[in-house]
């Protein structure tokens, strides 16, 4: 798999705080039967700098709201896992428009696609302002999940508490608060997602620079209530740098036909449902709701991952799908692995001189 570039994988084309787990009250975990699932654990693999990830996040939030309006007893926990697209980028070094068009080598049609998909998700993208390395934003997102850095998978911090006290603020909300919070918020998946919503909304729609430490300090204080000295210490910490690098590398290690997941992780954004089912790409909210409905009924949403909604034409992802299908005896060696399935494709002709990572 040598010579694979991250942007070929990750950009689809048209087609005083508690220590770790949440201490807040939660409703009791539903008792699922073999034929019905009411609890949904979603791992959202992403990069804050990626417009497709922002679209995918907004569509996921919308899908959860739609689904819960139909099934009020459903309970969702969403955690995010970092995958850094440009690990060597400098902080606040690039104008946003220049970064995507020149540093990442993307055509103007990509901006038009982002604008169109964003409009459908209620997003008004802005291509002004500066940008840079996304690592610091991921450090603070992880800090919203745990106080000290570890390499534990994000899903290990998804917890349930019996229905005792109501959460402090706001009840099970994944969306950022409109006003700064007045008290320190309990760590956990909900807080992490509220912070993700705040950082990415300010970056993608309001010209804030996600690599600017001062912006990150202010937005993290407003959402979490954490003391500024704690936030600054995380930003300055080489241990936190190493942790995020390791977590991002762990995602690369899951890009493998040997994965225990029902499908390869071939792009960001990717959702892993209930620690098993891989659902890749910036899916629209209706499609995501459909996956929830299948899971509720006890139906595997992806019987074979060659039926994934994100099957890439060429490159590592197509190879993974083909080799995995061959290993299962489903196709012959000449099969492309994409068949007639719904697919989104990546651009495979990006400038090879830009920042790359090899697997």
C-alpha positions as CSV (number, residue, x, y, z in Angstrom):
1,X,0.0,0.0,0.0
2,X,3.0,2.3,-0.3
3,X,2.6,5.6,-2.0
4,X,-1.0,6.2,-0.9
5,X,-1.8,9.8,-0.2
6,X,-4.1,10.9,2.6
7,X,-6.1,13.3,0.4
8,X,-6.9,10.4,-2.1
9,X,-8.6,8.6,0.8
10,X,-10.3,11.4,2.5
11,X,-11.9,13.8,0.1
12,X,-15.0,12.4,-1.8
13,X,-16.0,13.8,-5.2
14,X,-19.4,14.5,-6.6
15,X,-20.6,11.5,-6.6
16,X,-11.8,22.0,37.7
17,X,-13.1,19.2,35.8
18,X,-13.9,15.5,36.4
19,X,-11.3,12.9,35.4
20,X,-12.8,11.0,32.5
21,X,-16.3,9.5,32.4
22,X,-19.3,11.7,32.5
23,X,-20.6,12.2,36.0
24,X,-23.9,13.6,34.8
25,X,-27.2,11.8,35.2
26,X,-28.5,9.8,32.3
27,X,-31.8,8.0,31.6
28,X,-31.5,4.2,32.2
29,X,-30.1,2.3,29.3
30,X,-33.0,0.6,27.4
31,X,-33.1,-3.2,27.6
32,X,-32.7,-4.2,23.9
33,X,-34.2,-7.3,22.6
34,X,-32.6,-9.4,19.9
35,X,-34.9,-7.8,17.4
36,X,-34.8,-4.2,18.5
37,X,-32.0,-1.7,19.3
38,X,-32.7,1.5,21.2
39,X,-29.1,2.5,22.1
40,X,-26.9,3.9,19.4
41,X,-23.2,4.5,20.0
42,X,-21.6,6.4,17.1
43,X,-17.9,7.0,16.6
44,X,-17.5,10.0,14.3
45,X,-14.0,9.9,12.6
46,X,-13.2,13.3,11.3
47,X,-10.8,16.3,10.9
48,X,-12.0,19.7,12.0
49,X,-10.5,21.3,8.9
50,X,-12.4,19.1,6.5
51,X,-15.6,20.7,4.9
52,X,-17.0,17.3,4.1
53,X,-16.7,16.4,7.8
54,X,-18.5,19.5,8.8
55,X,-21.4,18.6,6.4
56,X,-21.4,15.1,7.8
57,X,-21.6,16.3,11.4
58,X,-24.5,18.6,10.7
59,X,-26.3,15.8,8.8
60,X,-25.7,13.4,11.7
61,X,-27.1,15.9,14.2
62,X,-30.2,16.4,12.0
63,X,-30.6,12.6,11.6
64,X,-30.5,12.0,15.3
65,X,-33.2,14.7,15.9
66,X,-35.4,13.3,13.1
67,X,-35.0,9.7,14.5
68,X,-35.7,10.7,18.1
69,X,-38.9,12.5,17.0
70,X,-40.1,9.1,15.7
71,X,-38.6,7.0,18.5
72,X,-38.4,9.1,21.7
73,X,-37.0,6.1,23.6
74,X,-33.9,6.0,21.5
75,X,-30.7,7.0,23.1
76,X,-27.6,8.3,21.3
77,X,-24.0,8.7,22.4
78,X,-21.7,10.3,19.8
79,X,-17.9,10.5,20.3
80,X,-15.4,11.8,17.9
81,X,-12.0,10.4,16.8
82,X,-9.3,12.5,15.2
83,X,-7.7,11.9,11.8
84,X,-5.3,14.7,10.9
85,X,-5.3,15.4,7.1
86,X,-2.3,17.7,7.2
87,X,-0.1,16.8,10.2
88,X,2.8,19.1,9.1
89,X,0.7,22.2,8.4
90,X,1.7,25.4,10.2
91,X,-0.6,27.4,12.5
92,X,-2.4,30.4,11.0
93,X,-0.1,30.2,8.0
94,X,-2.6,30.0,5.1
95,X,-5.5,31.9,3.9
96,X,-8.4,29.5,3.8
97,X,-9.2,29.8,0.1
98,X,-5.6,29.4,-0.8
99,X,-5.1,26.4,1.5
100,X,-7.9,24.3,-0.1
101,X,-7.2,25.4,-3.7
102,X,-3.4,25.5,-3.8
103,X,-2.0,23.7,-0.8
104,X,-4.5,20.8,-1.1
105,X,-4.7,21.2,-4.9
106,X,-8.5,21.2,-5.2
107,X,-10.4,22.6,-8.2
108,X,-12.9,25.4,-7.9
109,X,-15.7,22.9,-8.6
110,X,-14.9,21.4,-5.2
111,X,-15.9,24.7,-3.5
112,X,-19.1,24.8,-5.5
113,X,-19.9,21.2,-4.4
114,X,-19.2,22.1,-0.7
115,X,-21.4,25.2,-1.0
116,X,-24.2,23.1,-2.6
117,X,-24.0,20.3,-0.1
118,X,-23.6,22.8,2.8
119,X,-26.8,24.7,1.8
120,X,-28.7,21.4,1.9
121,X,-27.4,20.9,5.5
122,X,-28.2,24.5,6.6
123,X,-24.6,25.6,6.2
124,X,-23.3,28.9,4.7
125,X,-19.6,28.2,4.1
126,X,-17.2,31.1,4.2
127,X,-13.8,30.8,2.5
128,X,-12.3,33.9,4.2
129,X,-9.9,34.0,7.1
130,X,-6.8,32.0,7.9
131,X,-6.3,28.3,8.7
132,X,-3.6,25.9,9.7
133,X,-2.8,22.7,11.6
134,X,-5.9,21.1,13.2
135,X,-4.0,19.2,15.9
136,X,-4.7,21.8,18.7
137,X,-8.5,21.6,18.1
138,X,-8.4,17.8,18.4
139,X,-6.4,18.1,21.7
140,X,-9.2,20.2,23.2
141,X,-11.9,17.9,21.8
142,X,-10.2,15.0,23.6
143,X,-9.8,17.1,26.7
144,X,-13.6,17.5,26.8
145,X,-13.7,13.7,27.0
146,X,-10.9,13.0,29.5
147,X,-8.7,15.1,31.7
148,X,-5.4,13.3,31.2
149,X,-4.2,12.0,27.8
150,X,-4.5,8.3,27.0
151,X,-4.7,6.2,23.9
152,X,-8.0,4.7,24.7
153,X,-10.5,4.5,21.9
154,X,-13.1,7.3,22.1
155,X,-15.9,4.8,22.4
156,X,-14.5,3.6,25.7
157,X,-15.7,6.9,27.2
158,X,-19.3,6.4,26.2
159,X,-21.1,5.7,29.5
160,X,-24.6,5.3,30.9
161,X,-25.8,6.3,34.3
162,X,-29.2,5.3,35.8
163,X,-31.8,8.0,35.9
164,X,-30.8,10.1,38.9
165,X,-30.1,13.8,38.5
166,X,-30.7,15.5,35.2
167,X,-27.6,16.6,33.3
168,X,-26.4,20.0,34.2
169,X,-26.5,21.6,30.8
170,X,-28.1,21.0,28.3
171,X,-29.9,17.7,28.5
172,X,-28.3,15.4,25.9
173,X,-27.7,18.3,23.5
174,X,-25.0,17.8,20.9
175,X,-25.2,21.3,19.6
176,X,-23.1,24.2,20.9
177,X,-24.7,26.6,23.5
178,X,-25.8,30.0,22.3
179,X,-24.2,31.7,25.3
180,X,-21.1,30.9,27.4
181,X,-21.8,28.4,30.2
182,X,-21.7,29.6,33.7
183,X,-20.4,26.5,35.4
184,X,-17.9,23.8,34.5
185,X,-19.5,21.1,32.4
186,X,-19.0,17.4,33.1
187,X,-16.7,15.6,30.7
188,X,-18.1,13.1,28.2
189,X,-19.4,12.5,24.7
190,X,-22.1,15.2,24.8
191,X,-19.6,17.9,25.9
192,X,-17.1,16.8,23.3
193,X,-19.7,17.1,20.5
194,X,-20.9,20.5,21.7
195,X,-17.3,21.7,21.5
196,X,-16.9,20.1,18.1
197,X,-20.0,21.9,16.9
198,X,-18.8,25.2,18.2
199,X,-15.2,25.0,16.8
200,X,-16.2,23.9,13.4
201,X,-19.2,26.3,13.0
202,X,-17.0,29.2,13.9
203,X,-14.3,28.0,11.5
204,X,-16.3,27.0,8.5
205,X,-19.0,29.7,8.7
206,X,-17.6,32.7,10.6
207,X,-14.0,33.0,9.5
208,X,-12.3,32.0,12.8
209,X,-9.0,30.2,12.6
210,X,-9.1,26.8,14.1
211,X,-5.3,26.8,14.5
212,X,-5.2,30.0,16.5
213,X,-4.6,29.2,20.2
214,X,-6.5,32.3,21.4
215,X,-9.6,31.4,19.5
216,X,-9.5,27.8,20.8
217,X,-9.1,29.0,24.4
218,X,-12.0,31.4,24.1
219,X,-14.4,28.9,22.4
220,X,-13.4,26.1,24.8
221,X,-14.0,28.2,27.8
222,X,-17.4,29.3,26.5
223,X,-18.6,25.7,25.8
224,X,-17.0,23.8,28.7
225,X,-16.4,26.3,31.5
226,X,-12.9,24.8,32.0
227,X,-10.4,27.2,33.5
228,X,-8.2,29.0,31.0
229,X,-5.0,27.8,32.6
230,X,-6.0,24.2,32.1
231,X,-6.9,24.8,28.5
232,X,-3.7,26.6,27.8
233,X,-1.7,23.8,29.4
234,X,-3.3,21.3,27.0
235,X,-2.4,23.5,24.0
236,X,1.2,23.7,25.2
237,X,1.5,20.0,26.1
238,X,3.8,17.8,24.0
239,X,2.2,14.8,25.7
240,X,-1.2,15.8,24.3
241,X,0.4,16.3,20.9
242,X,1.7,12.7,21.0
243,X,-1.6,11.4,22.1
244,X,-3.5,13.0,19.2
245,X,-0.9,11.8,16.8
246,X,-1.3,8.2,18.1
247,X,-5.0,8.4,17.9
248,X,-4.8,9.6,14.4
249,X,-2.3,6.8,13.5
250,X,-4.7,4.3,15.1
251,X,-7.3,5.2,12.5
252,X,-4.7,4.5,9.8
253,X,-4.1,1.1,11.3
254,X,-7.8,0.4,11.0
255,X,-7.6,0.9,7.3
256,X,-7.1,-2.8,6.8
257,X,-8.9,-5.9,5.4
258,X,-8.0,-7.5,8.8
259,X,-10.3,-5.0,10.6
260,X,-12.8,-6.6,12.9
261,X,-15.3,-4.0,11.8
262,X,-17.9,-4.8,9.2
263,X,-16.2,-2.6,6.6
264,X,-13.0,-0.7,6.0
265,X,-12.4,2.9,7.2
266,X,-11.6,4.5,3.9
267,X,-12.5,8.2,4.3
268,X,-13.4,11.0,6.6
269,X,-16.0,11.5,7.7
270,X,-16.7,8.0,8.7
271,X,-19.3,6.8,11.3
272,X,-18.9,3.5,13.1
273,X,-22.3,2.4,14.5
274,X,-22.4,0.4,17.7
275,X,-18.7,-0.4,17.5
276,X,-19.2,-2.5,14.4
277,X,-20.9,-1.1,11.3
278,X,-18.9,1.3,9.2
279,X,-20.8,4.1,7.3
280,X,-18.5,6.3,5.3
281,X,-18.8,9.7,3.7
282,X,-20.9,12.8,4.1
283,X,-24.3,11.0,4.1
284,X,-27.5,13.0,4.0
285,X,-29.7,12.9,7.1
286,X,-32.4,10.8,5.5
287,X,-29.9,8.1,4.6
288,X,-28.5,8.1,8.1
289,X,-32.0,7.8,9.6
290,X,-32.5,4.8,7.3
291,X,-29.4,3.1,8.9
292,X,-30.7,3.8,12.4
293,X,-34.1,2.1,11.4
294,X,-32.3,-1.0,10.1
295,X,-30.3,-1.2,13.3
296,X,-33.4,-0.8,15.4
297,X,-35.0,-3.8,13.6
298,X,-31.9,-5.9,14.1
299,X,-31.0,-5.8,10.5
300,X,-27.3,-5.5,9.6
301,X,-27.1,-2.1,7.8
302,X,-24.1,-3.4,5.8
303,X,-24.2,-7.1,5.0
304,X,-21.0,-6.7,3.0
305,X,-18.9,-3.7,3.0
306,X,-18.7,-3.7,-0.8
307,X,-22.2,-2.3,-0.5
308,X,-21.0,0.6,1.5
309,X,-22.2,4.0,0.3
310,X,-18.6,5.0,0.0
311,X,-16.8,2.7,-2.5
312,X,-13.8,4.5,-3.9
313,X,-12.8,4.0,-7.6
314,X,-9.1,3.2,-7.6
315,X,-6.5,3.5,-4.9
316,X,-6.3,1.8,-1.5
317,X,-10.0,1.8,-0.8
318,X,-11.0,0.0,-3.9
319,X,-8.1,-2.5,-3.3
320,X,-9.3,-3.1,0.2
321,X,-12.9,-3.7,-0.9
322,X,-11.8,-6.0,-3.7
323,X,-9.3,-8.0,-1.6
324,X,-11.8,-8.4,1.2
325,X,-14.5,-9.6,-1.1
326,X,-12.0,-12.1,-2.7
327,X,-11.0,-13.3,0.8
328,X,-14.7,-14.1,1.4
329,X,-15.1,-15.8,-2.0
330,X,-17.5,-13.2,-3.3
331,X,-15.8,-12.0,-6.4
332,X,-13.0,-13.1,-8.7
333,X,-9.6,-11.4,-9.0
334,X,-10.8,-9.2,-11.9
335,X,-13.7,-7.6,-9.9
336,X,-13.4,-3.9,-9.1
337,X,-15.3,-4.2,-5.9
338,X,-17.7,-1.3,-6.8
339,X,-20.3,-3.1,-8.9
340,X,-23.6,-1.2,-9.2
341,X,-23.7,0.0,-5.7
342,X,-24.3,3.6,-4.8
343,X,-20.9,5.2,-4.7
344,X,-19.1,8.4,-4.0
345,X,-15.6,8.7,-5.4
346,X,-12.4,10.4,-4.3
347,X,-10.2,12.6,-6.4
348,X,-7.0,10.6,-7.0
349,X,-5.1,13.2,-9.0
350,X,-4.1,15.7,-6.3
351,X,-0.8,17.4,-6.3
352,X,1.7,14.9,-5.1
353,X,4.0,17.6,-3.8
354,X,1.6,18.6,-1.1
355,X,1.7,17.1,2.4
356,X,1.2,13.4,2.3
357,X,1.2,10.4,4.6
358,X,2.0,6.9,3.6
359,X,0.4,3.7,4.8
